[in-house]
Amino acid sequence: MNTKLRSFVAGAVGMVVAFGIVELVHGLYQPVPSVLLAVAQRVIEFTPGEFATRAVETLGKADIPVLITVTTLLTLALAGFLAYLSLRSRLLALAGVVVLAVVALAASFTEPSVVPVPTILTIVGALYAGSVVARFLLSASELRASESVSQQEPTAEAEGEPSTVGVRSKEAHSTRGIAVPRRNFLLLSGGAAVAGLAAGGAGRLLGGGSAQQTSTAAPLELPGSAASVAETLPTPPPEASIDVPGMPPVITPAEDFYLIDTVITPPRIDAESWTLKVMGEVDNPIELSYNDLISLPTRESDVTLSCISNEVGGSLVSNGRWTGVLLSDVLAEAGVSRDKISQASEQLVGRSVDGWTAGFQTDIALDGREALVAFGLNGSELPLDHGYPVRLVVPGLYGYVSATKWLTEIELTDWDFDAYWIQRSWAKEGPIQTQSRIDTVGDDDNLSAGTVQIGGVAWAPHRGIDRVEVSTDNGETWNDAQLATQLALDTWRLYVYDWEAEPGEYTLKVRATDGEGETQTEEEAAPHPSGATGYHTVKATVS
C-alpha cells in the first residue's frame, strides 16, 4: 500500500470515528444534531431548483439515500486528503479541519431545537478524536517518521555511502513510543473503523433508527371542552371496503401512509412550547398554543392525500381519518373572512419549523371544504414523521402546495410569493388530478382462467368519484366496475370488476370519472410540473 493510499485510509478512518461519536451523542441526546444529516439537509436547501427537480424525477424515493451516500463519501475523501496533506504541511491540514468544524457547526445550528454548547463540544471533540486516530495510524504506518527523516537527512547514495535511511526511520519511529509493524496497518485501521461504525449504529438505534421510520403515535386526547363539541365520524361501513386479495383498506394505517418530504430527519417538537402564528395581511394577528388550538371546536375528516411525484399507478397516495380544527375557524380568529380577501392576502402560506413553505389560494381555505389544522391521524396523535404536533391537510390539493408538516406559521400574502417547490419549477397551483389504480393484478402476472377480480382505488379529492371503468383489451372496450361506498367527496373510492378471463395475453387499463362528470385523461404526462396523467396499464397472461 503506497503512501498516498495509506494516508487517505488513515484520514477516512479518523472521520468514520468522528461520525460515530457524533451519532452516538445524537442518539443519547437528540438536541445535538446528526452532523452528516444536517449537512445533507443544507445541501437540499441550497440545491438549485432545476437540479433538485431533475434529481427527484430521476431518483424518486432514492433521492435522499443517494444524497446521504454522496455526502458521506465526499466527506471521507476530504478527510483522506487532509491526512495526506498533513505529511507536507500540518498547518494547512489543521486549517482544513477547522473549515470542517465550521461547516459542521453552521449546518447543525440551522437545525430546529439545537442546543448550542453540547453541539459545539460534541463536534469539536469528535473532530479532535478523529484527528488523533488519523495521526496514530499515520505514525503506526511510519509515514510521519519516514517523511521527517527524508526531509532532514541527505541520501547516503548521493555521498557514496551505504543507505541508513531505513534504520533511521525505524529509530525515529520508536522514539515516538510506537513500535507497530507496517503489516498491521490494515488491522488497526479496520478496528478503528469498526469502532466508529458501531458507535454510529448504536446512536441511530438509540435515536429511533432510520430517518424515514414512522414513529409510534400516542392516542389522541382532547380536553373535555373540545371533546364535547367534536364532530366525530362513525366507523367506516362495510360497504366502503371490498374484500378482495390485494385491495387496500379504505383507511390507510398510519404506519403504511405514504411518506415523502424534503426533511431528512423530522424535527422533534415539544407540544407544550409549540405555537402557531397567524400573521401577514390579517386584521388580528394571533398566536395559539397547542392547548389553545385543541380547545377550539374539533372534527374528524376523511381525506385522501397524494404527492405530486406520484407516477400513474404509483403508491404515493393514501387515505386517512384526520382530527383537527377547521382552517377557516383559525383564520376567523385572526379576522380573516372570504369577503376580506384582497390582492395582498390572496395566498395562504404555511411555514414549517425548519422554514419549509407551501402556498395556495386563500379562498380555498374558505370555500366550504374541510381544510384542517390537523393534530391527529386515525384516532392518534400525528406520528412524528407526519408532522407532529400540527400540520395542514387541504382536500383537493397536492401536498407540495398545501400539506405543511410541523406547522408553526400561517401567513397571508400576495400571489407573487413563491413557496419552496414553486421556486424549483413546479406548477404554482396544485389541484390533484383524477386518477385510478389497479391493485389486485400486477404487471406480468400469470392468472388462472375463470373469474378474475380486477380491483383498486380511484381518487379525485373534493370532486368525488362517480364511475370507474376497466378495459381488458387495451382500451378497445370498457366495462363498468362495481363501486364501494365513498366515505366523502374528499376520499378515494374502491372498485372491483369481475372479469371472466380466457387464456391469452391481455393489456388491462382503468379510468375514472369524477363527480363533476370529467373522465381522467388518457394523455400521458410525467409528474413534473402539474401531476402525472394517463391510464394505469397492466399486462397479464391468462393460462
VOGU-3710 file (C-alpha; in Angstrom, 3 decimals, decimal comma):
1> mntklrsfva> 0,000/0,000/0,000  1,659/3,258/-1,103  1,985/6,465/0,910  -0,980/8,264/-0,642  -3,362/5,377/-0,125  -2,266/4,726/3,461  -2,639/8,388/4,418  -6,009/8,535/2,689  -7,196/5,485/4,629  -5,942/6,978/7,902
11> gavgmvvafg> -7,860/10,209/7,334  -11,046/8,448/6,225  -10,968/6,129/9,238  -10,492/9,120/11,529  -13,604/10,713/10,001  -15,573/7,484/10,482  -14,671/7,647/14,177  -15,734/11,309/14,322  -19,046/10,499/12,630  -19,596/7,627/15,049
21> ivelvhglyq> -19,055/9,816/18,100  -21,471/12,484/16,886  -24,134/9,902/16,007  -23,763/8,247/19,412  -24,189/11,564/21,214  -27,143/12,410/18,959  -28,757/9,112/19,873  -28,271/9,749/23,575  -29,261/13,419/23,415  -31,462/14,417/20,470
31> pvpsvllava> -30,872/18,216/20,630  -27,328/17,539/19,406  -27,933/17,041/15,662  -26,525/14,354/13,422  -23,885/16,397/11,579  -23,953/14,224/8,490  -27,703/14,568/8,109  -27,593/18,269/8,954  -25,070/18,881/6,177  -27,138/16,814/3,734
41> qrvieftpge> -30,215/18,852/4,715  -28,404/22,096/3,925  -27,368/20,656/0,552  -31,053/20,064/-0,206  -31,912/23,648/0,730  -29,163/25,225/-1,366  -29,507/22,963/-4,407  -30,672/24,972/-7,456  -34,323/24,366/-8,270  -33,860/22,874/-11,728
51> fatravetlg> -31,258/20,402/-10,458  -33,429/19,449/-7,469  -36,374/18,761/-9,761  -34,289/16,575/-12,062  -32,946/14,645/-9,056  -36,470/13,952/-7,791  -37,626/12,858/-11,242  -34,607/10,604/-11,785  -34,149/9,078/-8,341  -37,662/9,143/-6,859
61> kadipvlitv> -37,650/7,809/-3,281  -33,911/7,063/-3,582  -33,008/10,770/-3,753  -32,292/11,226/-0,042  -30,352/7,928/0,410  -28,242/8,840/-2,628  -27,614/12,317/-1,258  -26,544/10,967/2,140  -24,259/8,409/0,497  -22,613/11,018/-1,734
71> ttlltlalag> -22,216/13,448/1,169  -20,593/10,710/3,256  -18,183/9,655/0,528  -17,149/13,222/-0,263  -16,512/13,936/3,423  -14,422/10,787/3,802  -12,463/11,712/0,669  -11,810/15,197/2,043  -10,644/13,738/5,362  -8,306/11,420/3,487
81> flaylslrsr> -6,881/14,343/1,519  -6,292/16,335/4,711  -4,400/13,391/6,226  -2,163/13,228/3,159  -1,733/16,997/3,277  -0,603/16,763/6,913  2,531/14,892/5,769  3,608/18,053/3,942  2,047/20,824/5,996  0,412/20,295/9,353
91> llalagvvvl> -0,725/23,933/9,357  -2,701/23,566/6,137  -4,188/20,290/7,323  -5,220/21,936/10,600  -6,841/24,761/8,635  -8,798/22,153/6,695  -10,033/20,550/9,922  -11,098/23,988/11,182  -13,079/24,509/7,969  -14,773/21,144/8,501
101> avvalaasft> -15,671/22,178/12,041  -17,125/25,489/10,859  -19,221/23,788/8,168  -20,449/21,170/10,637  -21,383/23,794/13,219  -23,074/26,065/10,676  -25,163/23,179/9,344  -26,038/21,963/12,840  -27,041/25,377/14,139  -29,737/25,694/11,472
111> epsvvpvpti> -31,468/22,572/12,793  -34,621/23,182/14,858  -34,229/22,785/18,645  -30,424/22,606/18,527  -28,675/23,147/21,889  -25,508/25,214/21,226  -22,981/24,272/23,917  -23,368/20,460/23,800  -23,366/20,642/19,992  -20,125/22,635/19,907
121> ltivgalyag> -18,446/20,344/22,425  -19,583/17,227/20,548  -18,437/18,394/17,109  -15,096/19,772/18,276  -14,470/16,733/20,456  -15,393/14,306/17,674  -13,092/16,014/15,164  -10,279/16,037/17,709  -10,776/12,331/18,405  -10,863/11,601/14,684
131> svvarfllsa> -7,655/13,588/14,179  -5,936/11,656/16,978  -6,934/8,357/15,375  -5,709/9,517/11,960  -2,402/10,732/13,447  -1,912/7,440/15,269  -2,493/5,466/12,072  -0,069/7,691/10,154  2,556/7,146/12,845  1,861/3,435/13,027
141> selrasesvs> 2,423/3,136/9,304  5,759/5,026/9,716  4,635/7,710/7,298  5,416/10,600/9,615  8,764/9,180/10,644  9,741/8,412/7,069  8,687/11,861/5,951  10,629/13,523/8,764  13,808/11,581/8,037  13,573/12,000/4,291
151> qqeptaeaeg> 13,346/15,761/4,757  16,184/16,004/7,319  18,779/13,507/6,071  20,655/13,688/2,751  20,572/10,460/0,818  23,510/8,232/1,557  23,817/7,169/-2,043  24,466/10,761/-3,068  27,594/10,757/-0,834  28,718/7,336/-1,890
161> epstvgvrsk> 27,872/5,739/1,460  25,625/2,764/2,294  21,992/3,707/2,860  20,825/4,003/6,508  17,508/5,734/5,911  15,507/2,638/6,806  17,357/2,294/10,094  16,991/5,972/10,918  13,293/5,776/10,054  12,717/2,921/12,479
171> eahstrgiav> 14,738/4,681/15,139  12,726/7,887/14,714  9,578/5,833/14,771  10,481/4,175/18,002  11,403/7,443/19,658  7,734/8,383/19,306  6,850/5,416/21,518  5,155/3,444/18,718  6,503/0,132/17,538  3,816/-1,227/15,229
181> prrnflllsg> 4,906/-3,233/12,201  3,805/-1,813/8,880  1,895/-5,011/8,075  -0,553/-4,343/10,914  -1,748/-1,049/9,439  -4,852/-2,543/7,873  -5,751/-4,353/11,077  -5,526/-1,136/13,101  -7,471/0,834/10,507  -10,157/-1,806/10,309
191> gaavaglaag> -10,525/-1,955/14,075  -10,884/1,823/14,357  -13,400/1,904/11,502  -15,464/-0,871/13,095  -15,473/1,020/16,405  -16,666/4,184/14,657  -19,370/2,338/12,751  -20,505/0,555/15,918  -20,807/3,863/17,751  -22,744/5,354/14,841
201> gagrllgggs> -25,037/2,350/14,629  -25,735/2,476/18,339  -26,552/6,146/18,021  -29,003/5,521/15,184  -30,718/2,800/17,198  -30,957/4,998/20,276  -32,247/7,885/18,188  -35,074/5,901/16,650  -33,472/4,256/13,613  -33,938/5,353/10,030
211> aqqtstaapl> -34,929/8,907/9,241  -37,829/7,535/7,265  -39,178/5,383/10,111  -42,690/6,329/11,203  -42,803/6,880/14,926  -45,477/5,312/17,090  -48,076/7,926/17,965  -49,863/8,169/21,283  -53,660/8,034/21,480  -55,193/11,433/20,856
221> elpgsaasva> -56,576/13,064/23,980  -58,714/16,206/23,822  -59,721/18,424/26,711  -63,279/17,976/27,900  -64,467/21,235/26,339  -63,160/20,237/22,927  -64,279/16,616/23,117  -67,835/17,691/23,919  -68,126/19,664/20,690  -66,011/17,426/18,494
231> etlptpppea> -67,635/16,193/15,293  -66,594/12,560/15,166  -67,209/10,160/12,329  -68,767/6,709/12,585  -66,713/3,626/11,829  -66,461/3,197/8,047  -69,314/0,940/6,914  -68,537/-2,478/5,420  -69,892/-1,192/2,107  -66,921/1,185/1,861
241> sidvpgmppv> -64,476/-1,744/1,646  -64,046/-4,540/-0,868  -62,808/-7,868/0,449  -60,618/-8,980/-2,440  -56,959/-10,071/-2,159  -54,662/-7,175/-2,972  -57,177/-4,431/-2,231  -56,039/-1,637/0,092  -58,074/-0,808/3,202  -60,410/2,151/2,910
251> itpaedfyli> -58,485/3,894/5,729  -54,715/3,628/5,389  -52,992/2,622/8,664  -50,613/5,325/9,890  -47,625/3,009/9,540  -48,470/2,429/5,866  -49,305/6,045/4,995  -47,051/7,257/2,207  -44,115/9,343/3,357  -42,125/11,762/1,258
261> dtvitpprid> -40,754/15,205/2,057  -37,587/17,287/1,992  -36,704/16,695/5,639  -34,107/14,001/6,239  -34,805/13,774/9,962  -38,130/15,025/11,306  -37,827/17,844/13,841  -38,698/16,860/17,387  -41,043/19,488/18,795  -42,315/19,892/22,329
271> aeswtlkvmg> -46,058/20,443/22,031  -46,041/22,330/25,328  -43,782/25,043/23,909  -45,110/24,931/20,323  -47,100/27,889/18,992  -48,911/28,716/15,770  -48,767/32,288/14,492  -51,352/33,609/12,029  -49,808/36,692/10,513  -49,382/38,812/7,418
281> evdnpielsy> -52,352/40,563/5,834  -54,815/39,814/8,628  -56,879/42,132/10,818  -55,913/40,432/14,068  -52,564/38,600/14,145  -52,745/35,796/16,685  -50,521/33,194/18,321  -52,056/29,957/19,542  -50,542/27,400/21,888  -51,224/23,707/21,416
291> ndlislptre> -53,804/23,813/24,214  -55,421/26,870/22,616  -55,729/25,017/19,334  -57,191/21,761/20,619  -59,642/23,726/22,745  -61,317/25,053/19,594  -64,206/23,052/18,070  -62,626/19,929/16,556  -63,740/17,479/13,934  -62,725/14,319/12,109
301> sdvtlscisn> -62,473/14,321/8,325  -61,646/11,533/5,887  -59,230/12,967/3,339  -57,080/11,381/0,654  -53,643/12,945/0,203  -51,442/12,476/-2,857  -47,894/13,501/-3,707  -47,199/15,457/-6,894  -44,354/12,995/-7,565  -46,730/10,033/-7,772
311> evggslvsng> -46,475/8,206/-11,082  -49,590/6,795/-12,743  -50,399/3,670/-10,725  -47,952/4,707/-8,016  -48,169/4,269/-4,252  -47,693/7,887/-3,121  -51,375/8,275/-2,232  -53,169/7,345/0,997  -56,471/7,922/2,758  -56,562/8,970/6,403
321> rwtgvllsdv> -59,023/9,949/9,101  -57,709/13,299/10,320  -58,589/15,129/13,524  -58,183/18,867/13,767  -59,674/22,319/13,709  -61,136/23,845/10,577  -58,579/26,125/8,967  -61,414/28,574/8,350  -62,068/28,729/12,112  -58,425/29,511/12,834
331> laeagvsrdk> -58,447/32,204/10,153  -61,631/33,635/11,626  -59,790/34,073/14,944  -57,387/36,308/13,014  -60,205/38,298/11,452  -59,983/36,656/8,033  -63,138/36,065/6,024  -63,864/35,428/2,373  -65,101/38,956/1,721  -61,885/40,437/3,118
341> isqaseqlvg> -59,513/38,614/0,756  -57,564/41,170/-1,262  -54,680/41,060/-3,673  -52,360/41,468/-0,699  -53,842/38,400/1,057  -54,543/36,225/-1,985  -52,160/33,456/-0,930  -52,060/31,427/2,274  -48,537/30,265/3,100  -47,869/27,530/5,630
351> rsvdgwtagf> -44,397/27,550/7,170  -42,725/24,657/8,961  -40,405/24,969/11,957  -37,487/24,355/9,578  -38,573/27,154/7,230  -40,140/24,961/4,508  -43,099/26,675/2,826  -46,190/25,737/0,827  -48,778/28,139/-0,520  -52,231/28,064/-2,106
361> qtdialdgre> -55,085/30,453/-2,801  -56,576/31,757/0,439  -60,085/31,339/-0,969  -59,624/27,550/-0,973  -59,417/27,576/2,828  -62,772/29,369/2,982  -64,818/27,740/0,202  -66,529/25,172/2,438  -64,124/22,239/2,126  -62,861/20,689/5,360
371> alvafglngs> -59,332/22,035/5,269  -57,838/21,254/8,678  -55,178/22,424/11,023  -54,716/18,787/11,996  -53,223/17,241/15,127  -54,472/13,658/14,810  -54,400/10,768/12,348  -56,624/7,693/12,654  -57,537/8,433/16,261  -53,975/9,023/17,470
381> elpldhgypv> -51,653/11,984/17,666  -49,840/12,741/14,446  -46,819/10,478/14,031  -43,561/12,405/14,198  -42,787/11,854/10,511  -46,235/13,068/9,515  -45,962/16,452/11,163  -46,332/16,170/14,950  -47,670/18,148/16,661  -49,626/20,031/13,957
391> rlvvpglygy> -49,871/20,079/10,154  -52,163/21,318/7,391  -54,496/18,982/5,495  -56,246/20,557/2,490  -58,550/18,330/0,388  -58,068/18,505/-3,353  -54,527/19,884/-3,408  -51,241/18,058/-3,835  -49,087/18,102/-0,736  -46,350/20,287/-2,210
401> vsatkwltei> -48,645/23,341/-2,188  -50,657/22,618/0,947  -49,570/19,874/3,357  -47,200/21,797/5,617  -45,901/19,486/8,332  -44,543/20,693/11,694  -46,607/23,816/11,115  -45,621/26,921/13,047  -46,808/29,877/10,934  -49,670/30,727/8,617
411> eltdwdfday> -49,071/33,896/6,642  -51,447/35,646/4,286  -49,583/37,347/1,489  -49,840/38,153/-2,218  -49,623/35,701/-5,091  -46,111/36,850/-6,035  -44,561/34,866/-3,182  -43,150/31,548/-4,448  -43,013/28,720/-1,918  -40,340/26,003/-1,744
421> wiqrswakeg> -41,300/23,790/-4,687  -42,548/26,661/-6,838  -39,024/28,045/-6,713  -37,963/24,667/-8,096  -40,117/24,890/-11,243  -43,274/23,020/-10,156  -46,697/24,449/-11,005  -47,966/27,310/-8,858  -51,383/25,757/-8,324  -51,662/22,092/-7,417
431> piqtqsridt> -55,120/20,560/-7,888  -54,962/16,759/-7,654  -55,534/15,062/-10,995  -58,315/12,472/-11,273  -56,538/9,139/-11,086  -57,207/5,400/-10,699  -55,028/2,390/-9,991  -55,194/-1,383/-10,388  -54,126/-3,106/-7,161  -55,250/-6,730/-7,455
441> vgdddnlsag> -53,337/-7,564/-10,641  -49,670/-6,789/-11,093  -47,667/-6,274/-14,242  -46,675/-9,578/-15,883  -48,888/-11,615/-13,535  -49,829/-15,111/-14,691  -53,550/-15,567/-13,965  -55,760/-18,618/-13,993  -58,669/-18,734/-16,420  -62,068/-18,042/-14,896
451> tvqiggvawa> -63,288/-15,173/-12,770  -60,528/-12,634/-12,128  -61,360/-9,733/-9,857  -59,722/-6,558/-11,090  -59,866/-4,010/-8,318  -58,191/-0,988/-6,844  -58,804/2,641/-5,942  -59,761/5,835/-7,751  -59,498/9,354/-6,378  -60,415/12,935/-7,206
461> phrgidrvev> -60,409/14,690/-3,803  -63,105/17,303/-3,317  -64,811/16,204/-6,522  -65,507/12,567/-5,670  -65,651/9,520/-7,953  -68,842/8,687/-9,852  -67,654/5,948/-12,181  -64,763/3,557/-12,756  -64,286/1,568/-15,943  -61,958/-1,320/-16,690
471> stdngetwnd> -60,693/-2,444/-20,083  -59,174/-5,865/-20,703  -58,372/-5,269/-24,395  -56,003/-2,290/-24,262  -58,785/0,289/-24,256  -60,819/-1,004/-27,184  -63,860/-1,591/-24,961  -64,718/-0,541/-21,408  -66,705/-2,198/-18,626  -68,273/-0,549/-15,589
481> aqlatqlald> -66,760/-1,647/-12,288  -68,709/-2,109/-9,084  -68,084/0,797/-6,697  -67,812/0,659/-2,935  -69,492/3,346/-0,883  -67,461/6,542/-0,896  -66,791/7,902/2,590  -66,689/11,520/1,380  -66,004/13,583/-1,721  -62,501/14,104/-0,364
491> twrlyvydwe> -61,592/10,393/-0,234  -60,628/7,697/-2,647  -63,183/5,088/-3,695  -62,640/1,362/-4,033  -63,838/-0,569/-7,081  -63,849/-4,113/-8,465  -64,674/-5,668/-11,826  -65,340/-9,402/-12,190  -63,664/-10,453/-15,414  -64,347/-13,845/-16,991
501> aepgeytlkv> -60,848/-14,416/-18,263  -59,908/-16,843/-21,038  -56,368/-17,969/-21,897  -54,290/-15,370/-23,709  -52,213/-12,206/-23,395  -54,050/-9,143/-22,121  -53,498/-5,451/-21,510  -55,642/-4,153/-18,656  -56,483/-0,484/-18,153  -58,578/1,551/-15,745
511> ratdgegetq> -60,085/5,024/-15,873  -62,263/7,067/-13,527  -64,873/9,788/-13,901  -65,107/12,375/-11,134  -68,198/13,839/-9,504  -68,216/16,736/-11,961  -68,549/14,390/-14,910  -64,943/14,715/-16,092  -63,203/11,479/-17,109  -59,499/11,298/-16,418
521> teeeaaphps> -57,411/11,990/-19,487  -55,686/9,263/-21,442  -52,894/11,672/-22,329  -49,713/10,577/-20,620  -47,737/13,162/-18,668  -44,905/12,916/-16,161  -45,428/14,192/-12,613  -43,483/17,382/-13,298  -44,781/20,065/-13,259  -48,516/19,525/-12,617
531> gatgyhtvka> -49,010/15,853/-11,727  -48,956/12,613/-13,706  -51,811/11,736/-16,063  -52,760/8,733/-18,181  -54,367/5,336/-17,672  -52,774/2,814/-15,333  -51,910/-0,107/-17,599  -51,081/-3,674/-16,579  -50,056/-6,563/-18,841  -51,089/-10,043/-17,751
541> tvs> -51,174/-13,602/-19,044  -54,136/-15,921/-18,520  -53,497/-19,664/-18,715
//
